[in-house]
C-alpha cells in the first residue's frame, strides 16, 4: 500500500480517504490538515487519522478530487506549523509488568523478560491515532525490536488497564473488551473516565512514557446509567413511566461531533429523516433527544399530559385510560393525558421508529449528546421497566402538520435496493467479487444491530495479491460494506467503530442509509452502483 505521494479515494458520497502510504506520512497529513482547518483553509466535520490513512468526513471530504488538487499546497504551507502543533506534554503511565503474554513476547523477540521491560520503558511514544474503543490510543515510536504479531486467537475478555503490543504499536485497553494484542502488563491509570472534563487521557499528537512499578492496582469500569429518572427538583417532572421497554428502546439525538480525537464516533439516531420529522411534529428544536424503538413493542403510562409523535416504521398503537380508548395516529402529533397508557406493537414493515416528546427527552448530555452508543457503551442505558421520562425543557415552536408515512419500508420476504459507491478498497477484490456484490441478492442475518447489518450470500473473495494481506487500521464511514475474512459483508450503521482493519468494498449512498437501518432480519437486499437515475427502493415478492 506504499505510495510516493498521498492518493485520495472516495469513501461513499460524504467522505474521502487519503492513503498516505506510511504512518509518518499519515501523521504529517493529519497535522497539516488540522492546521489548515483551524485557519479556515480546509473544511471537515471530522478528521480520523489511522495507521497509513486520514479519513475526511463531511466538508471537503465530499469532493475527493478537490482534496487531491489542494493537498500539496496545504501540506507545503502547513508543514512547519503542523510539526510544532503536534508536540504536547508527556504523559507518564505506571505499569506493573506481569502480563500473561510477557513470556511469549520475550520468546518472540529473543530477549529476557527483563530486557523486554527495559526496552518498553526506555522509549518515548507518540499518540499516532485513536480508535477501536473510546480512549484507546495507538502509540508509535517504540523500540522496533518489540514489534510482535497479534495473538493467533484473540481473547474474549481483556481487563481494563491492560498494556499490550501489536505490530509496531503499544496500547492500553481503556475498558474490558475482546482483543488480540500481546498483554505484557497492567496500569491503574484510567485511559477513559467519563467523570473527567476530557474523558480520554491520551489524544493524537500527545507524548507517552511507560514506567515500571512493583505493585499492581486494580481498576474497575463503571456502568452507564439511564439519565431519565427525575432527581433534580429544579428540572421538569416526569411525564412518562415505562411499562414495556421492548427489546431495545434507546434515547437518541443527532449524535456526537468533534469527539473523534478521543476515539468516539458520532452514533446518534439510526433513522435521521424520521427523527427530524418527529421533532418537527411536536415543535422541538432540531437536535432534541427522542426515543428510538427497535424490536418488539413499547408501552408507557402518562404521569402528566404530554404531546407525542410517532414516525419511522409504522406500529399499531392504542391509548387507553379513564377517557376511553383510541388508536395512535402515525406521523401526526397526538396527546396522551395524565392517567392514560400508550401501547405500541412491533413494526409491521421496517424495524425502527421514533417516538418524540414535546420538549425533548431530558437527561445528562455526554460530550454534547444524549444519544446512546451501543458499541462504545456511552450515553444513557437502554430503557427498562419503571424508568421515568421527563422533558428536557420547553418546545421551540407550535406542533407541525401531519407528515405522510413512508410506504416503501421493507418486511421479511421483500427485496430492498441500496445504491453504493465502490471503494475505497474495492481493489482488494477480484473482478468476480466486485460483480457479485451487485448481481446477487443478500439476506439480512439475525445478528444485525445498530453497529451493522450482517449479510449472508455467496462470499466475496479477495484477489490473489491480497488473499493473506492484513489491512492496517483505517477510518470507516457510516454505510461502509466491510468484508471480513469469511467474505460475508457487514453494512455499518450508526454505532459503527471509528476505525476498522478489514477492507471496505463499497459504501452505501448517504440518502439510502435510513432504508438500510430499517432492514429487519430475513429481508433481502440488492446493491446497485450509484447513478443519478431514479430507482425503486423496495420490491414485494409475489
LOLUMLO-667192 format. One line per field, with one value per residue (C-alpha): x negated, y negated, z negated; residue number from 1. Coordinates in nm, 3 decimals. Layout:
// LOLUMLO-667192
x	c(X/...)
y	c(Y/...)
z	c(Z/...)
n	c(NUM/...)
This chain:
// LOLUMLO-667192
x	c(0.000/-0.308/-0.279/-0.514/-0.254/0.087/0.375/0.735/1.020/1.394/1.550/1.914/2.076/1.980/1.618/1.273/0.988/0.637/0.397/0.057/-0.149/-0.308/-0.238/-0.478/-0.318/0.031/-0.068/-0.211/0.110/0.329/0.128/0.122/0.495/0.565/0.373/0.543/0.880/0.811/0.714/1.036/0.846/0.989/1.332/1.434/1.677/1.410/1.054/0.974/0.602/0.500/0.201/0.146/0.451/0.653/1.032/1.204/1.571/1.802/1.694/1.418/1.449/1.748/1.511/1.214/1.081/1.083/0.881/0.627/0.584/0.532/0.346/-0.013/0.025/0.182/-0.100/-0.367/-0.206/-0.120/-0.423/-0.619/-0.317/-0.183/-0.507/-0.506/-0.142/-0.197/-0.420/-0.247/-0.313/-0.438/-0.200/-0.361/-0.185/-0.291/-0.289/-0.311/-0.484/-0.325/-0.104/-0.004/-0.193/-0.519/-0.691/-0.570/-0.684/-1.027/-1.044/-0.926/-1.189/-1.471/-1.508/-1.468/-1.151/-1.365/-1.504/-1.152/-1.051/-1.370/-1.316/-0.947/-1.017/-1.317/-1.122/-0.927/-0.593/-0.362/0.014/0.047/0.425/0.722/0.988/1.120/1.277/1.316/0.984/0.784/0.468/0.225/-0.121/-0.405/-0.777/-0.860/-1.167/-1.149/-1.276/-0.943/-0.732/-0.538/-0.232/0.113/0.219/0.336/0.653/0.789/0.904/1.275/1.208/0.920/0.922/0.925/0.576/0.406/0.090/0.026/-0.185/-0.072/-0.296/-0.475/-0.226/-0.184/0.153/0.360/0.710/0.939/1.217/1.299/1.322/1.211/0.877/0.576/0.287/-0.002/0.055/-0.268/-0.141/0.130/0.176/0.403/0.411/0.756/0.735/1.107/1.306/1.647/1.622/1.338/1.398/1.179/1.261/0.967/0.627/0.445/0.514/0.350/0.015/-0.046/-0.363/-0.374/-0.631/-0.585/-0.736/-0.775/-0.616/-0.609/-0.254/0.047/0.360/0.697/0.925/1.295/1.514/1.832/2.165/2.355/2.686/3.011/3.049/3.425/3.515/3.602/3.374/3.338/3.631/3.548/3.598/3.933/4.116/4.152/4.429/4.398/4.324/4.209/4.434/4.285/3.943/3.942/3.616/3.420/3.558/3.286/3.251/3.111/3.037/2.826/2.509/2.162/1.941/1.590/1.502/1.313/0.982/1.080/1.181/1.553/1.777/2.086/2.352/2.693/3.021/3.011/3.307/3.222/3.512/3.776/3.603/3.610/3.974/4.082/3.916/4.078/4.420/4.404/4.243/3.896/3.576/3.351/3.125/3.371/3.343/3.618/3.681/3.573/3.778/3.629/3.750/4.073/4.333/4.338/4.576/4.575/4.811/4.862/4.773/4.873/5.033/4.784/4.777/4.602/4.538/4.452/4.255/4.040/4.167/4.545/4.671/5.026/5.094/5.371/5.426/5.638/5.745/6.014/6.118/6.180/5.972/5.846/5.589/5.249/5.201/4.871/4.693/4.927/4.881/5.114/5.200/5.153/5.336/5.243/5.353/5.363/5.148/4.978/4.925/4.738/4.696/4.393/4.320/4.528/4.280/3.925/3.771/3.714/3.948/3.904/4.126/4.072/4.180/4.271/3.982/3.740/3.625/3.431/3.117/2.749/2.553/2.214/1.972/2.256/2.507/2.775/2.752/2.672/2.371/2.425/2.075/1.885/2.126/2.169/2.479/2.796/2.856/3.141/3.477/3.612/3.949/4.003/3.781/3.936/3.903/3.911/3.888/3.562/3.739/3.987/4.065/3.934/4.249/4.605/4.679/4.631/4.866/4.914/4.639/4.713/4.579/4.306/4.473/4.150/4.018/3.934/4.058/3.942/3.954/3.923/3.622/3.472/3.238/2.949/2.720/2.345/2.023/1.732/1.424/1.214/1.076/1.257/0.910/0.853/1.113/1.111/1.346/1.583/1.624/1.693/1.951/2.104/2.166/2.426/2.554/2.659/2.916/2.812/3.014/3.013/2.892/3.050/2.723/2.771/2.788/2.716/2.346/2.411/2.636/2.479/2.543/2.528/2.476/2.208/1.882/1.677/1.320/1.007/0.775/0.455/0.237/0.441/0.551/0.334/0.270/0.355/0.507/0.364/0.642/0.812/1.118/1.454/1.774/2.145/2.273/1.941/1.963/1.672/1.572/1.413/1.215/1.531/1.643/1.982/2.023/2.123/2.309/2.208/2.485/2.490/2.283/2.004/1.641/1.434/1.161/1.151/0.900/1.095/1.129/1.439/1.551/1.819/2.022/2.399/2.517/2.589/2.951/3.012/2.871/3.213/3.354/3.053/3.133/3.488/3.374/3.519/3.378/3.496/3.518/3.339/3.103/2.978/2.697/2.674/2.398/2.490/2.616/2.823/3.125/3.435/3.460/3.716/3.631/3.839/3.993/4.252/4.207/4.507)
y	c(0.000/-0.226/-0.526/-0.806/-1.070/-1.061/-0.939/-1.035/-0.785/-0.839/-0.676/-0.695/-1.027/-1.227/-1.135/-1.078/-0.850/-0.990/-0.697/-0.823/-0.504/-0.511/-0.609/-0.907/-1.038/-0.995/-1.189/-1.468/-1.487/-1.482/-1.756/-1.971/-1.936/-2.014/-2.341/-2.425/-2.351/-2.591/-2.859/-2.808/-2.679/-2.328/-2.209/-1.880/-1.756/-1.516/-1.411/-1.050/-0.958/-0.592/-0.369/-0.487/-0.697/-1.003/-0.995/-1.326/-1.324/-1.588/-1.928/-1.893/-1.516/-1.533/-1.627/-1.384/-1.539/-1.880/-1.744/-1.586/-1.918/-2.131/-1.879/-1.953/-2.325/-2.263/-2.027/-2.273/-2.572/-2.395/-2.170/-2.380/-2.485/-2.130/-1.991/-2.250/-2.180/-1.803/-1.829/-1.813/-1.738/-1.388/-1.155/-0.904/-0.566/-0.340/0.029/0.349/0.582/0.920/0.969/1.315/1.271/1.129/1.468/1.520/1.171/1.244/1.564/1.391/1.119/1.344/1.139/1.197/1.066/0.807/0.686/0.653/0.436/0.229/0.157/0.081/-0.175/-0.330/-0.450/-0.773/-0.719/-0.944/-0.901/-0.825/-0.787/-0.661/-0.407/-0.056/-0.186/-0.527/-0.623/-0.351/-0.514/-0.357/-0.455/-0.471/-0.529/-0.224/-0.004/0.181/0.494/0.514/0.537/0.861/1.004/1.013/1.333/1.604/1.641/1.318/1.326/1.288/1.071/0.834/0.637/0.255/0.114/0.399/0.284/0.458/0.479/0.539/0.487/0.154/0.019/0.018/-0.049/-0.042/0.109/-0.158/0.086/0.454/0.583/0.865/0.822/0.987/0.773/0.932/0.828/0.757/0.564/0.354/0.000/-0.167/-0.484/-0.543/-0.587/-0.667/-0.829/-0.980/-1.184/-1.391/-1.701/-1.537/-1.165/-1.042/-1.056/-1.040/-1.243/-1.230/-1.411/-1.359/-1.204/-0.900/-0.718/-0.394/-0.346/-0.010/0.024/0.319/0.305/0.399/0.189/0.299/0.057/0.108/-0.007/-0.198/-0.126/-0.399/-0.458/-0.576/-0.952/-0.951/-0.947/-1.283/-1.351/-1.729/-1.926/-2.224/-2.022/-1.937/-1.644/-1.303/-1.271/-0.902/-0.579/-0.281/0.025/0.227/0.128/0.371/0.538/0.215/-0.132/-0.396/-0.769/-0.915/-1.255/-1.379/-1.229/-1.344/-1.552/-1.660/-1.360/-1.151/-1.258/-1.057/-0.751/-0.832/-0.806/-1.011/-0.744/-0.917/-0.803/-0.535/-0.688/-1.054/-1.158/-1.005/-1.165/-1.513/-1.471/-1.357/-1.655/-1.894/-1.738/-1.809/-2.152/-2.066/-2.237/-2.030/-1.806/-1.739/-1.386/-1.133/-0.763/-0.518/-0.197/0.125/0.484/0.556/0.321/0.036/-0.086/-0.376/-0.540/-0.916/-1.085/-1.422/-1.534/-1.524/-1.564/-1.286/-1.190/-0.854/-0.829/-0.575/-0.219/-0.208/-0.040/0.036/-0.157/-0.220/-0.476/-0.351/-0.502/-0.694/-0.877/-0.564/-0.405/-0.529/-0.444/-0.612/-0.815/-0.771/-1.084/-1.313/-1.481/-1.333/-1.397/-1.149/-1.268/-1.211/-0.861/-0.717/-0.434/-0.428/-0.080/-0.025/0.306/0.423/0.265/0.403/0.306/0.195/0.212/-0.120/-0.400/-0.737/-0.845/-1.216/-1.400/-1.769/-1.943/-1.660/-1.374/-1.509/-1.374/-1.449/-1.502/-1.336/-1.502/-1.723/-1.447/-1.244/-0.959/-0.601/-0.448/-0.073/0.023/-0.221/-0.191/-0.569/-0.768/-0.665/-0.294/-0.126/-0.190/0.065/0.113/-0.157/-0.423/-0.767/-1.007/-1.382/-1.662/-1.848/-2.184/-2.390/-2.323/-2.561/-2.614/-2.501/-2.144/-2.063/-1.948/-1.571/-1.401/-1.118/-0.777/-0.608/-0.338/-0.173/-0.019/0.350/0.652/1.012/1.151/0.811/0.702/0.364/0.189/-0.024/-0.236/-0.203/-0.379/-0.138/-0.178/-0.274/0.086/0.248/0.304/0.573/0.791/0.966/0.866/1.155/1.049/0.686/0.801/1.045/0.760/0.609/0.914/1.138/1.085/1.075/1.183/0.986/1.212/1.219/1.098/0.749/0.449/0.074/0.144/0.312/0.518/0.862/1.004/1.361/1.471/1.610/1.488/1.204/1.324/1.111/1.117/1.322/1.024/0.952/1.301/1.314/0.940/0.753/0.408/0.151/-0.005/-0.292/-0.512/-0.378/-0.567/-0.518/-0.285/-0.105/0.252/0.406/0.757/0.981/1.295/1.509/1.291/1.202/0.820/0.610/0.287/0.035/-0.163/-0.446/-0.277/-0.151/-0.164/-0.469/-0.257/0.094/0.349/0.519/0.382/0.182/0.284/0.013/-0.243/-0.285/-0.621/-0.863/-0.908/-0.530/-0.492/-0.529/-0.247/-0.032/-0.094/0.037/0.378/0.643/0.997/1.204/0.906/0.944/0.672/0.589/0.340/0.127/-0.110/-0.472/-0.674/-0.991/-0.796/-0.739/-0.392/-0.167/-0.116/0.188/0.474/0.707/1.068/1.230)
z	c(0.000/0.001/0.232/0.334/0.258/0.090/0.303/0.236/0.269/0.225/-0.082/0.019/0.106/-0.204/-0.285/-0.137/-0.243/-0.198/-0.153/-0.270/-0.241/-0.589/-0.946/-0.937/-0.618/-0.765/-1.076/-0.859/-0.654/-0.964/-1.135/-0.821/-0.761/-1.126/-1.093/-0.762/-0.921/-1.207/-0.954/-0.758/-0.455/-0.483/-0.598/-0.759/-1.020/-1.149/-1.065/-1.156/-1.136/-1.126/-1.056/-0.697/-0.615/-0.709/-0.673/-0.595/-0.700/-0.551/-0.425/-0.167/-0.206/0.027/0.311/0.325/0.647/0.484/0.189/0.425/0.606/0.294/0.076/0.199/0.130/-0.212/-0.308/-0.199/-0.370/-0.694/-0.744/-0.992/-1.194/-1.197/-1.338/-1.615/-1.696/-1.720/-2.026/-2.366/-2.732/-2.813/-2.999/-3.234/-3.264/-3.556/-3.455/-3.657/-3.410/-3.483/-3.178/-3.055/-2.727/-2.866/-2.843/-2.485/-2.382/-2.529/-2.323/-2.005/-2.040/-2.164/-2.482/-2.851/-3.018/-3.197/-2.863/-2.719/-3.014/-2.988/-2.619/-2.666/-2.938/-2.761/-2.458/-2.418/-2.241/-2.043/-2.017/-1.648/-1.638/-1.836/-1.756/-1.833/-2.156/-2.327/-2.480/-2.302/-2.164/-1.918/-2.044/-1.791/-1.828/-2.039/-2.008/-1.671/-1.845/-2.031/-1.714/-1.760/-1.582/-1.737/-1.908/-1.669/-1.877/-2.031/-2.392/-2.456/-2.762/-2.837/-3.161/-3.159/-3.208/-3.021/-2.841/-2.510/-2.196/-1.838/-1.540/-1.573/-1.830/-2.206/-2.369/-2.686/-2.693/-2.841/-2.933/-2.933/-2.578/-2.348/-2.177/-2.021/-2.147/-2.339/-2.702/-2.890/-3.192/-3.351/-3.478/-3.731/-3.519/-3.372/-2.998/-2.981/-3.261/-3.193/-3.514/-3.369/-3.159/-2.892/-2.930/-2.718/-2.886/-2.550/-2.236/-1.894/-1.899/-2.271/-2.414/-2.643/-2.853/-3.050/-3.396/-3.571/-3.917/-4.159/-4.289/-4.080/-4.137/-4.005/-3.824/-3.775/-3.490/-3.570/-3.405/-3.226/-3.398/-3.249/-3.296/-3.259/-3.627/-3.775/-4.072/-4.039/-4.188/-3.964/-3.647/-3.486/-3.643/-3.480/-3.221/-3.127/-3.315/-3.107/-3.132/-2.842/-2.711/-2.419/-2.321/-2.272/-2.330/-2.332/-2.388/-2.066/-1.915/-1.622/-1.775/-1.882/-1.654/-1.738/-1.959/-1.702/-1.858/-2.168/-1.968/-1.989/-1.682/-1.607/-1.681/-1.716/-1.567/-1.301/-1.112/-1.072/-0.850/-1.077/-1.376/-1.221/-1.119/-1.466/-1.635/-1.389/-1.453/-1.828/-1.785/-1.914/-1.809/-1.579/-1.785/-2.068/-2.209/-2.132/-2.182/-1.913/-1.923/-1.788/-1.802/-1.991/-2.128/-2.377/-2.645/-2.892/-3.141/-3.136/-3.467/-3.319/-2.995/-2.709/-2.329/-2.132/-1.769/-1.612/-1.285/-1.102/-1.091/-1.136/-1.456/-1.560/-1.878/-2.129/-2.401/-2.692/-3.021/-3.204/-2.885/-2.680/-2.405/-2.070/-1.802/-1.775/-1.457/-1.273/-1.151/-1.345/-1.684/-1.947/-2.310/-2.593/-2.904/-3.266/-3.366/-3.013/-2.879/-2.539/-2.394/-2.066/-1.885/-1.686/-1.350/-1.064/-0.792/-0.860/-1.204/-1.384/-1.489/-1.660/-1.948/-2.006/-2.321/-2.311/-2.488/-2.403/-2.626/-2.923/-3.084/-3.117/-2.797/-2.745/-2.502/-2.386/-2.313/-2.492/-2.241/-2.330/-2.152/-2.191/-2.070/-2.292/-2.586/-2.606/-2.688/-2.870/-2.919/-2.727/-2.886/-3.132/-3.300/-3.563/-3.405/-3.416/-3.124/-3.163/-2.907/-2.858/-2.859/-2.663/-2.299/-2.035/-1.828/-1.766/-1.666/-1.300/-1.026/-0.976/-0.775/-0.529/-0.623/-0.421/-0.207/-0.092/-0.414/-0.362/-0.553/-0.556/-0.203/-0.034/0.171/0.077/0.320/0.191/0.407/0.345/0.441/0.493/0.273/0.101/0.103/0.395/0.546/0.280/0.455/0.790/1.071/0.999/0.635/0.729/0.985/0.733/0.489/0.723/0.913/0.625/0.351/-0.014/-0.317/-0.645/-0.927/-1.275/-1.435/-1.289/-1.524/-1.540/-1.480/-1.148/-0.924/-0.877/-0.532/-0.404/-0.046/0.182/0.022/0.169/0.210/0.224/0.522/0.510/0.418/0.103/0.005/-0.307/-0.349/-0.668/-0.621/-0.865/-1.072/-0.890/-0.937/-0.826/-0.749/-0.801/-0.529/-0.473/-0.344/-0.530/-0.426/-0.693/-0.600/-0.566/-0.272/-0.426/-0.425/-0.725/-0.645/-0.912/-1.080/-1.336/-1.609/-1.381/-1.503/-1.420/-1.258/-1.115/-0.991/-0.710/-0.355/-0.259/0.088/0.120/-0.075/-0.069/0.065/-0.219/-0.107/-0.142/-0.495/-0.654/-0.443/-0.542/-0.909/-0.851/-0.726/-0.956/-0.973/-0.678/-0.443/-0.109/0.016/0.363/0.424/0.735/0.843/0.784/1.078/1.095/1.222/1.002/0.851/0.686/0.320/0.227/0.423/0.275/0.374/0.537)
n	c(1/2/3/4/5/6/7/8/9/10/11/12/13/14/15/16/17/18/19/20/21/22/23/24/25/26/27/28/29/30/31/32/33/34/35/36/37/38/39/40/41/42/43/44/45/46/47/48/49/50/51/52/53/54/55/56/57/58/59/60/61/62/63/64/65/66/67/68/69/70/71/72/73/74/75/76/77/78/79/80/81/82/83/84/85/86/87/88/89/90/91/92/93/94/95/96/97/98/99/100/101/102/103/104/105/106/107/108/109/110/111/112/113/114/115/116/117/118/119/120/121/122/123/124/125/126/127/128/129/130/131/132/133/134/135/136/137/138/139/140/141/142/143/144/145/146/147/148/149/150/151/152/153/154/155/156/157/158/159/160/161/162/163/164/165/166/167/168/169/170/171/172/173/174/175/176/177/178/179/180/181/182/183/184/185/186/187/188/189/190/191/192/193/194/195/196/197/198/199/200/201/202/203/204/205/206/207/208/209/210/211/212/213/214/215/216/217/218/219/220/221/222/223/224/225/226/227/228/229/230/231/232/233/234/235/236/237/238/239/240/241/242/243/244/245/246/247/248/249/250/251/252/253/254/255/256/257/258/259/260/261/262/263/264/265/266/267/268/269/270/271/272/273/274/275/276/277/278/279/280/281/282/283/284/285/286/287/288/289/290/291/292/293/294/295/296/297/298/299/300/301/302/303/304/305/306/307/308/309/310/311/312/313/314/315/316/317/318/319/320/321/322/323/324/325/326/327/328/329/330/331/332/333/334/335/336/337/338/339/340/341/342/343/344/345/346/347/348/349/350/351/352/353/354/355/356/357/358/359/360/361/362/363/364/365/366/367/368/369/370/371/372/373/374/375/376/377/378/379/380/381/382/383/384/385/386/387/388/389/390/391/392/393/394/395/396/397/398/399/400/401/402/403/404/405/406/407/408/409/410/411/412/413/414/415/416/417/418/419/420/421/422/423/424/425/426/427/428/429/430/431/432/433/434/435/436/437/438/439/440/441/442/443/444/445/446/447/448/449/450/451/452/453/454/455/456/457/458/459/460/461/462/463/464/465/466/467/468/469/470/471/472/473/474/475/476/477/478/479/480/481/482/483/484/485/486/487/488/489/490/491/492/493/494/495/496/497/498/499/500/501/502/503/504/505/506/507/508/509/510/511/512/513/514/515/516/517/518/519/520/521/522/523/524/525/526/527/528/529/530/531/532/533/534/535/536/537/538/539/540/541/542)
